[in-house]
């Protein structure tokens, strides 16, 4: 936010934050708001806005507490969608409610952001304008396909033509003339017919929106009790979007109907959002647990996998952030962002840190409970060059490299670390990680080093892994 005359007043220490009162008005009226400080534990009901900041060069006017200000067009559009005609609406939007020029305040408020979205009465996801009028058709496709898969009506019976399945004739001694048997009946997916001529293109446009690539959306939506997505003039419950992402991953016929490009898009950042983050908050009163498919997913993960902060952080590499520190800070509101024994955060938000130091401090903190984060280091020939300066045991949580190793879903406890409650014997001295362990044997033979081509998506990777190992 930019203003020549508006000056922020400090926020008192503790769990205090600012709220935004959007003054009533029609669509043609100027946008006017007021800021006020509230206690997070005793605040008036408010709506939290999840949005993309947008191009900083595209700005709009805002009257804030009587002062003329400039905000991004994206934020202005989102606030206008929240504005009511005849009464004020209380909201929270980070670009205005946090003084972005004060790193100390920003660090303090980022530490509270998990609670801010958790306590919100509702979260509105502003996806942006809809210049091609694609939203209505895209949302119809998502809702219809989700419903058909949930009810088991995603297949239809049909009579194939002669080219698809030849007609069968029968003759007998008593009736030598060929006689047509009962006409064959087949079953096929209805996804292509649901998508129709426009649906695939509209769904593709939906998931190409920049909101789906922004790292902060993971926490903003994941902690919501209820969430609604708005694209242009159309809206949809956010659970429908997340369910569709899940359904695409697990339904081959749906992937075929959508095509390779859209299916590949959904198997990246959106899938990691659903699987690694939104399904792992374990907030039983959230939109996740009110959506049958997603509730089943979340309960399965909680029952069979040992979720830790390393696993949650895996998603960060698939998303973008203007400030690279936010690849970590955007997850501090997750319940796994705390040491399970000491009940303190793995890291406090501090915007005066450099990225390397932030990553080193987080890795050092994590090492006191588990060394699982080491699988994410994934060093390359370039990163291992002498003098690179980056500790080889510290993951780069802000970078996604080709074929990087994913954090694993720890479904067993071979080391008895969890069962016996014994943390690893590890310590950090500057840029050095010191660990100790037991020698249990000697490696007599090893297989060839797998090459990049071995990880080609068209190959049976699991079968190859068995053959090689």
N, C-alpha and C positions, 0 to 999 in steps of 0.2 A: 504494500500500500504506500502511496506517495501523497504527501500533503505539505504545503508550505506553512500551514498554521496549526494543524492538529498536533498535540503533544500527549504522549501516553503518560498517565500517572502510574506509579509503581503498584505492583500487586503485593498485598501483605503475605508474609511467609505462611507456610502450611498448605492446606488443600484449598487454596483460593484460586479462582480463575475468572476470566471475563466472559460475559455473555453479550449477545447482540440483540437489541430490540429492533425488529424491522417494522417501521411505521407503516400503517395501512395506505393503500393507494391502488389506482387502476393501472392497467398495462401501459398507459401513456404518461403516467406521472413520473416525475423524477424520483430516484431511489434515495430514501432517507432512513437513517438508522441512528441508534444511540447505543453507546457502550456502558456497561456497568459491571462491577465486581460482585461475585457471588461465592458463597461457600459451597464447595462441591458436595458436601454431605447434607446440605440443607438448602438446595437450590430449587428455584421454580422449574417446572417441566420445560424442556427445551428440545429442539430438533437439531441434530448434528448433521452438517452438510459434508458429504464426501464428493470431491470434484477434482479436476485437473486444473492446476493454476493457469495454464495456458500461456500464450505468447505475451511476454511482458511489454511488447511494443503495441499491443492491441488493448487499449484501456477504455474505461467508461467512467463517468462522473458518479460520485457518491457524496451525499451530505452526511457527515458523521458527527454527531453531537454538535451540530451547528457549524461545522468546518467543512470546507470544500476539499475533497480528496479524489485521488485517482486509484481505481482498482482494475484488475484485468477484466476483459470482456467476459471471460469464462465465469469468473466469480460473480460478476454483475448479473449475468443470465441466470445463474443458480439461485441467487438471492431473490430475484424477481419471481422465480417459480415458487418460492416459499411465501412470498408476500401475499397477504390477505386483503380483501377489498375494504372491509369495515372494522377490522381490529388488528392490533399489533400482534406480531408473531415473534416468539423468543427463539433464537437460534445460536449456533456456535459454528464459526468458520475460522480455521487456523490463521489465514493470512491477515485477518483483521483483529481477531481476539488475542493474538500473540504478537508482541512487539518484535518483528523480525530483525530489527537492527540491534537488539540487546541479547547478546549470546548467553548471559547469565539467566535472564528471564526465559529465553527460549529453551535452555537446558532444563530448567525447573518445570516448565509447562509440558515439555516433551515427556518428562518422567510421569506426568499426570495424564497424558493423553489416553492411555488405556482406560483409566477410570472415567475420563470425560465421555468417551464413546460407550463405555459400559453403562453409565448412568443416564445416557440420553433416553428420552421418551420414545424417540424414533430416529432412524438414520435415513436420510434421503440421498440417494446416489444420483448426482447430476451428470449424465453421460454427455450432455452437450446438445446443440441444435441438430435438427434433422432436415437438412436442405433437400435431400432426395426423397423425402416422405417414405422412408424404409422401415420406420419403427413399428408401425401397426402390423405390417406383414411379418416382420421378423418375430415379434412377440407372439403373434398367432401361431407361427410354426413351432416355436419353443413350447408353448402351452399344449398344443395339440399332440405333438410327438411325446412329450413327457406323460401326458394322460394315457395315450395308447400303450406305451411301454409299461406303465404302472398297472393298467387294467388287463394287460395281455391281449389287447386288440390291435397289435401292430402288424398282424398278418391277415391276409384276406384269401379266400378261396377264389379260384378262377378256372375257366375252361381254356386250356391252351389251344392255340391254333395248330394247324397241321405241321407247320414248320417247327414249333416248339416241342410238340409231342405227337407223333403220328397216331392216327386212329387205328385201333385194333379191330380186326375182323376175325370171325370164327365160322368154320364150316364143319359139319358132321356128316356121317354117312346118311343119316335120315334127312338132313337138309344140306345138300351139296352146294347150294347157292351161298356165297359169302354173306354173312350177316354182321352188321356193325354191333360191336359190344357196347356196353354203357360208356358214355363219353368220359374220358379221363378227367380228373380234377386235380389241380395243383394248388400250392400255397405260396404266396409271395409277400414281401414286405410292402407296407403302405407308405413308407417314408418318402419315396420319390413323388407319389401322388399328393401327399400332404405339402411338400415343398413347392410343387408346381413349377411354373415358369419363372416366377419372381422370387420365390422363397429362399432359394440357395444364395442368390446374390444379396438379398437383404440380411440374411443371417451372417454372411461374410462381412458385410459393412458393419454390423453390430460389433463383432469381436475384433474388428480392426480399429475401433475407437481407442484413442490414446488412454482413456481411463483404465483399460485392462492391462496396461503396461506399467502403471505407476506403483511403486513399492508401498506407499503409505496406504493404499486402498485395502491392503491385506488386513491390517489392524482395524481400520475404520469400519469395515463391514463385519469382520469376524467377531467383534465384541458387541455388535448391535443386538438388542432384543428383538427388534423388527426392522426390516429394511425394504425400501421401495426404490426401484430404479426408474428414472425419468429420462426419456430421450425425446427431445422436441416436445410435442404435445401429448405423447403417449407414455403410459407407465405400466410397470409389471412388478409383481412381488419378486424380490431378489432370489428367493429360493428356487424359482423357476429357471433362472439363469444358471445357478450352480448345479441344479439337477440335470440340465441339458448337457453341461460340460461333462458330468459324470457319465451320462448315458452315451455320449459320443465315444468315450473311451472304451466302454464295455459292449458296444453294439456294432458288430462288423457291418451289418446291412445299412445302418445309419451313416457310418463313415463312407461307405460306397456311394450312398445317395448324395452326400455333401461334397464329395470329391477330395482329392489328396491335399490340396492347399489349405482348405478350411480345417480339415481333420488334423493336419500337422500343427496349425496355429493353436487349436484347442488342446493338443497334447503337450504344449509347452507351458508358458506362464499360467494360463487359466487352470490347467489340471493341477499344477503345483499349489496354486492358491486353494483349491478345494481340498486336496489330499493332505498336504503338509501343514496348512495353516487353519483354514476355516473349520475343518473337521476335528481339530485338536484342541480347541478352546475349552471343551467340556463344560460349556455354559448351557445348562439344561433348559433354561427359559428363553433361549435364543431362537431365531428363525431356522437354524440348522435342525434343532430338535423338534420343531413343529412341521418339518417336511419329512414324510415317512422314509423316502429313499436316503436322504442325507443323515437322518437319525440312525438308520441301520449302519451306514458307513462309519459314522462317528463312534457308535457303540462297538463295532467290530475292531476298529483301530485301538480304542481304549482297552479292549479285552485282550487282544492278541499281541500288541506291540508296546514296547517301552518307549514312550515318547519323551524326547529330551529337547533342549534348546538348539542343539546342533541340527537336529532333524528339521526343526521349524526354520532355522536360518537357511537351509538348503534352498528354499523358495526365493530368497533375496536375489540370487544371481540371475534369475529369469526376469527381473523387473528393473525399471530404470529409476534413477533418482537424480535430481539436480545437484544436491549436496551428497557426495559419496559417503559421508558419515551416516546418512539415513538408511543405508543398507543394513545397518545394525540397529540404529535407534528406532526405526519403524516397527520393531518387534518387542520393544521393552515393555509393552502392555500385555504381552502374552503371559499366561500363568507359568509357563516353563522358563521364563526369563529370570527366575530366582533360584538360588542355591537351595536344593530340597532339604538340606540339613540345617543350614544357618538361617534360612528364610530371608535372605537379603538378595538384592538384585545382583546379577552377574556383572553388571556395569551400570554406571550412572551416566546420563546424557551430559556431554561436555563438548560444546562446539568450538572450543579453543584447541582441541587435539587435532593432530594430523591423522590421516587414514591409517598409515602403518602403525602408529602408536596405539590408536584405538583398537586395531585388530590384535596387537600384541597383548594389550591389557586384558582383552576379552579372553583370548586363548589361555593366558596365564591364570585367569580366574576359573575358567572351565576345567583346567588341568587338576584342580584340587578335588574334583568329583569324578571325572572320567577323562580318558584320552581318546574318546570316540571322534573328536574333532580332527584328529590327525589324518583321517581318511579324506578330508576335504582339502588338504594342502596341494595335492596333485601337482608336483613340481615338473617343470619342463626343462629342456636343455638350456633355454634362454634364461629362465629364472634361477637356474643353478650356477650360472656363470659367476666366477669369483668376483667379489666386489659389488654384487647386485644390491647388497645392503638390506635385503628383506629376509628376515629369519626363515629358514626352510621349514620350520615346524608350525608356522603361523599361516592359517588359511587366508586367502584374499576373498572375503565375503562379498566384495563388490564387483567381482569379475567372473564371467562364465567363459571357460575355455572349451575348445572342441574336445569331446569325449572325456570331460572331466569326471572324476569319481564322485558319485552321489553319496551323501550320508546314508547309512543303512538303517533299516527298521530293525531295531534290536529286539528280536522276539525270543532270545534265549540268553542265558547267563553262564556261559562256559567258564568264565573266570571266577564265578561266585561273588563277583563284586557287589551285586545287589543283595543276594541272599544273605551273605555274611556281613554286609555293610562295611566292607573294607575299601576305602578309596585307593587309587593308585599312589605309589610312593613317588611323587613327582614334585619338583621345585623349579622355580624360574629365577635365573640370575641374569638380569639384563636381557640380552637377546639369546640366551642359552636356556634350553629346557633340559633338566636333568631327571632321568627316570631310572628305576631299577626294576629288575624282574628275575625270573627263574629260567635257567637253561634246562630245557626238557628234552633236547635231542640235537642231532646234527643233520643238516640237509645233505643227503648223498647225491641226489639227482634233481634236476629241475627241467622244466619244459622250455620250449622256445618262447621268446618274447612276442606277445601278440602285437600285431601291427594295426594301423588305423583301419585298413580294409577289413579286418576281422570284425569291426564294430559296425559294418554297413547294415543299415536298417532292413535290407532285403534278405539278410542271412538269418538262419536259425542260430541266434547267439547262444542260447542256453545249451543247445546240442553241441556247438563248437566248444564251449567252455568245458563241457564234460570230456570231449575228445582230447583237448589240449592239456587239461589238468588231470 
